[in-house]
Amino acid sequence: MFLNEKIEINGWAVENRVVIQPMEGCDCNTDGSPSELTVRKYKKFVLSGAGIIWFEANAVCKEGRTGERQMMLTRDNLPVFKKFVSELKEEAIKELGFAPKFLIQLTHSGRQSIISMIAYRNPVYEATRPVSDENIVSDEYLDSLPEKYFESALLAKEAGFDGVDMKCCHGYLVQELLSAYNRKGRYGGSLENRSKLYIESYKKLSTLATKDFIIASRFDPSDMVAKPNGFGTDENNNLDLTEAKKILHILQGYGLKLVNITLGNPYFNPHVNRPFRVGAYRPDESPEVGLKRFVDVEAQLKKEFSDMVFVGSGLSYYREDMMEQAEKQIENKVCDLVGFGRCALAYPEFYRDYVNGKYNYKKACVACSKCTVLMRNKRVSGCATFDEYYKNLYREIEKK
């Protein structure tokens, strides 16, 4: 089985090719530390047997949180995180015989922060969340952020994480800046300016890299929103990876080796990065179109950046054929690692069961996006199909 193969990334040894994707639960304590629900979720993820647990979005500053229960590692709650990470690794070693690699995602939520902090005025996104010019962040504020990413990474290293993710995806601040064609000043207009925060932050983080601590990135080469209100597309919303490739070449020069690919903006076109099977939402493209896009983009990037290690996404949709599709994508050099998000919420033991010949697709994600409905309705997020706790929360929303 290709999934069982070990892989080494600049000396950073990973037990197998399976990654649990970052799935924000909105379930931390108000100080940003893990709550009982957070611990419960990650214990299940750790015992899945996956080689990498990619922890959810962790705000690098208070004003960059999506809500009061978003994860946020600080100097004050560092002891709690140390205990959290240590106990998870101990349990993994006890149950699995190895500790998976722990990566934590560093983010600034930008437009989706409690008070919107935007790169520029965007009529596409503002149709559902109105803002004003007062919400546009200044160049001086953006200048301050690389240091905040760096400080968060230092805390993550001290807490026992094995690496950090410089998050640039899904319309959050760093990625939104990539489409700031009409912004004035040092962070708008040219690609050099638009990518400045991403590159400068990654460059600063790269100084922390060792064989035991990796600096990765979850990267969105296209949000599938037409230019000039989106990145990685032309004016007709056709995919255009030209600028994304230029950025990756620059980051490769600063040592970027591990890239977790995603697509789309879940606040605008959720079907792009979460192909949809059932429910009230009616996407404007078939799941097959979205799944093919993932494969095409990942394969194209892997071909050009053969020395980079890519995590593939979009696999949870396959359900019955999920593990076979994962094996096939690694075999065909579409990607090097395979990421599972929604499926890990629904069926966290999926990989252990697969290894033991017991994979049961009936327990796997049905691609209904109820987990996201919970989040959008200001609830803690989890699988509302197979987990009774979240199922009851979803029923409360339905009643209202």
N, C-alpha and C positions, 0 to 999 in steps of 0.2 A: 504494500500500500504506500503510495506516494505521501499521504498525509502523515505517516508515521516517521518519515525521514527527518533526521536532525539537520539543523542548518546553523552555520556560524556567520555572524555579521561583524566583521572587523574584530574578531575574538570574542564577541558577545554570543554565547552558545545557547541555542534554543532547542528544546527537547523534541518538538514536532512542528508541523506546518499549520497548525490550527490557531486562530486568533479569535478571542472574544472581543467584539467591537465595542467602542465606547457608547453606552446607552444611558443617557441622563435620566435619573430617577426622580429628581426634584424632592428627594427624601432625606436630605441631610439636616442636621440641626441648624438653627438660625445663625450660629457662629461659623458655619461651613464645615464642621466636623461630621464624621459618619454617625448616623443614628442607628438604632437597632434594625430598622428596615434596610439601611445601606449595608450593614454587616451581613444581614441575612442574604441579601442578593449576591454579594461578592463571595460569600462562602460557597454558594451554589456554583458560581462561575469558576472558582478555583478548583472545585472537585469535578469539573467537567473533564479535566485531563488536558485542556488546551495548553499549548506551549507559551502563549502570550496572553495576558489579561490586560487589555487596553482600557484603563480606567476612564471614566466619564469626564466631561468638561469641568475643569477646575479654574475658577475665576482668578485672574492675577491681581485684581483690585476690587474693592467693594462696589464701586460704581459700575463695574463691568459685569455684574451678576444679572442673570435673567430673572431671578427671584430670590427671596430670602432663604430658600432651602437648597440653593445650588451649592455644590461642593466648592470650598475655598480653604486651601491650606495656608495657615498664618503662623507666625512665631508663637502666638498665644495658644493655638490648638495643636501645635507640633507634637507634644507628648501623646495626644490621643491618636494622631495619625501613626506615630511610631508603633504604638501598641497594636493598632489595627493591621498594619502591614506585617508586623512580626508574627502575630497570631495566625494570619492567613497563610503565611509561608510555612509555619510550623505544622499547621493542619494538612497542607498539601504534601509535605514531606512524609508525614505520618501515614496518610491515606494513599498517596500515589508513588512515593519513593523519590520525588523530585519537587522542586519549587518552580512554578512557572515564572517567566519574566513579567514584571509589573511595570507598565508604562502609564504615566498620568498625562492627561491632555490639558495644556495650558491655553486659556482663552480669554478674550474680551468680547462680550456679547454684542457690543455696538448697538445697532438698531433694535435689537431684542432685549437690551438692558431694561431694568425697571423704569428708568427714565431714558428714553431713546438717545443714543449718542451715534450720530450718523456721519458718514464720510461726505455725502452730498445729497441733494434733493433728488429723490427717485420716484417718479409718478407711478411706476408699476407697484412698488411696495407700499407707497403711501395711500393707495386706494383702499387698503384695509387697516392701516395704522397711520393716521395723519400726524404730521410733525410740522415744525416751522424751521426757519433759518437758525433760530436759537439752538436747535439740537445739533447743528454741525460742529464737530470737534475742531479745535484750532490746531495749527501746525505745532504750536508749542506743547499742547497736550500730547500729541502724537510723538513728539520728540522724547517725552518722558516714559513712554511705554516699554522700550527695549530693556530698561533697567528693571521694570516691574516683572517682566518675563524672566529675567535673569535671577532676581530675588526669589521668585516662586520655584525656579528650577533648583536653586541652592537648598531650599527647604525640602523639596521632593527628594533630593539626594540624601539629605540628613534623615528624612523619615524612613528611608530604606527602599525607595523605588529604584528600579533598574534603568530608568530612563524617563525622558519627557517627550511630549509631542508638541511641536510648534504648530498649533492648529490654524489652518487657512482654508476654511470651507463654509458652505451653507449660509452665506450671506452675512456672517458675523464680521466684525470690524476689519480685521486684517484682509479677509477675502473681498469685502465690499470695496475696499480701497483699490483693488485691482481693476475695477470698472469706473474709477473716478476720472473719466476722460475730460469732464468739463469742470473739475474742481480747480480752483486757483491755488497758487502757492507751491510749496515744496513736495506736496503729496498728491498732486493731480497733473493730468495732461499726459506726459510721456510715460512709457513703461517703466523707465528708471525711477520716476517719481512715484508712480502708482504702486510699485512693488517695494518701495523703500522701507516701510515698516516691517514687512515680512522678512526681507533680506537682512536688514540691520539687526532685527531681533534674533534671527537664526544665527547670524555671524557671532553675536555676543554669546548665545547659548553654546555654540560649538566649542568655545574655550573650556567647557566643562566635560567634554567628551573623553571617555577612556574606554578600555576594553570591557569594563564593568558597568559603564553608564553611557547609554546611547542617546543621541539627540535625533529624534525622528520627526516626521511631519505627516499629518492627515491633510491631504491636498485635494482641492476641488478644481480640476483643470477647466471645468465649464459649469456654470450654474444654469445653463440652458434658458437664459433670459436674453432677448435680443439686444445687441449693441445699439445705443450706448448705455443702456440700463443694466447690462449684464456683462459677464466676462467669459471668454472662451467661445464666443459666437460671432457671427456677422450680423448685419442689420436685418437679415431675414430669419434669424435664429437658427442658422445652420452651424453645426459644430466647427470650430476653428481652434486648433490646439497650438498654433504658432507661438503665441506669447507664453502659454503654459510651458512649452518646451524650453523657451529662452530662460524662464525663471528657474526651471529645474537644472539647466546647465550651470547657472550661476551658483545655485545652492550646492550642487555637486562639487564645485570648487571649494566650498567651505566644509566639505565632508559629509554632506547628506547621503545616507546610504539606505535608510529604511523609510519607504513612502507608502502610506495607506491611502488608496485612491477612493474617492467618492465623487458623486455628480449631483447637480441640481441644487435647489434651495427648498428645503422642506416646508418653509413658510409660504411658498408661492406655488411650487410644482412638486408636491410630495411624492407623486407617482414615479418621478425620475429616479430618486435614490431608494424608494421603497415601492417597487412594483406591487400593484394592488389586486387582490383577488375578489374579496367580498366586502359588503358594507354599503353605506349610504353614498360614499364618495364615488363620483364617476370620472375617472381620468380621461384625458383627451388623446391617449394613445394606448395601444394594447401592451400588456406586460412583456410580450415577446420583443417588442421594439426596444423597451427599456433594458431588458436583459442583454439583448444583442449589443446595445450601445456600450454597456459596461465592458463586455468582452472585447469589443473593437478598440475602445480607448485604452484599456489595460494592455492589450497585446501590442498596440502601436507604441506605447510608452516603453514597454519592456524591450521591444526590438531596438529602439533608439538608445535606451539607457540600460544596456545589458548588465552593467556592473552594479546597478541598484537592485535592491530587494523590494518588490512590490507586494502589497496586500490587496487581494481582490475583494470586491464587495458585491452586494446584490444577490447573494446565494440563498438566503433564507426562503425566498419565494418558491424555490424548486420543490421543497417539501419531500415528496415521495422519492425523487431522484437527487436529492440535495447532496448526499455524500458522493454519489457517482459523478455528479457535475463538478464537485470540488476536486476530486481525483483527476478528472479530465482536464480541468483548467491548469493544474500544475504540470501534468504530463505534456500538454500542448504549449507550455511556456507562455501562457496568458499572464500568469502571476507566479510568485514564489511561495506565498502564504495565502491562506484563505480565511476571510473574516466572516463571522456570524454575529449578527446583532439581535434582531427580533427573535430568532430561533432560540438564542441563549436565554431569553426571558421566558419563553414558553416551555422549553425542554432543555434545561441546562446540562443534563447528563448525556446529551445526544452523542458526543464524541466517545465517551467511555463505552456507551452501549454499542456504538459502531465497531470499535476495536474488539469488543467481546462478542460480536456477531448478533447483537440484540437490538439494533436500531429499529425504532418503531415510528414510522412516519406519521401515524395517527396522533402522536403526542407533539408533533412539530408545529411550528407557526403556521396559521392559516392565512396570513397576510391580510388581516382585517384592519390593522392600524388602531385598534382600540387602545393600545398602550399610549399612542400619541394623543388620542382623544382625551385620555385622562390628564395628560400634561397640559394640553391647551385649555382644559377646564380647571386649572390650578389645583390638581390633585397630584398625589404621588403616583409615579408611573410604574406599571408592571403588566404582566400578561392577564388581561381581563377575560380570557377564554379558558385558561387551564388553572389559574391560581385563584382560589376562593377569595382571598383577601382583596385582590384587585377587581375581581368579578363583582363583589358587593359594592365597591366604590363606583363602578361603571353603572350598576343598577340605580344608584342614587342620582347619577347624572340623567339617566333615561327618565326617571320619575319627574325631574324638573323640566 
